[in-house]
């Protein structure tokens, strides 16, 4: 067995654990199975990870980081909000389809974390990182398209992740590629309706309104009116 620095050995074991768990589920990713997959002794696994819980947390972190790097092509330096947004669904869906095992494993890790207090942070971290990534995307659309959003950015970010999760999970159940892809495109069309050109927003004084809406949305039970049908009749913008 080759001697590797601990950091490299941990990466090797995480890869082995992800391979086993993607094939056989989390329950199948025992320390013994991971050791066999990596071609190392049980002692090596225990040296790098205190227990299976620590290994699961490392797996979840790796999956989340990889998901952030997939699915979104490089955004052009100048584009309309709609063009920037509608360039996303095809690439995103192609990558979801190509990673069925890891997609299922992501949901398994989330639900497992909810049932085991010692793993609770796994689910929290998954969503905190995903929401932040969605917000970064929205900020990038603002930059290249010169727009502001009709509703608070953090609420749109949550809607993006919830939509992707929903269509991905439904696809894992029914295997209907077209329904999932067209659903993501439909949401992207909606997201585009939430973008307002900066010049138009300044003319309408919507920046002040958006600020007030952000404060209101942070109050528990606040009425987020921009999501109602009447609030969208004049507009355009969203993601998938």
Order of alpha helices (4+ residues) and beta strands (2+ residues): alpha-alpha-alpha-alpha-alpha-alpha-alpha-alpha-beta-alpha-alpha-beta-beta-alpha-alpha-beta
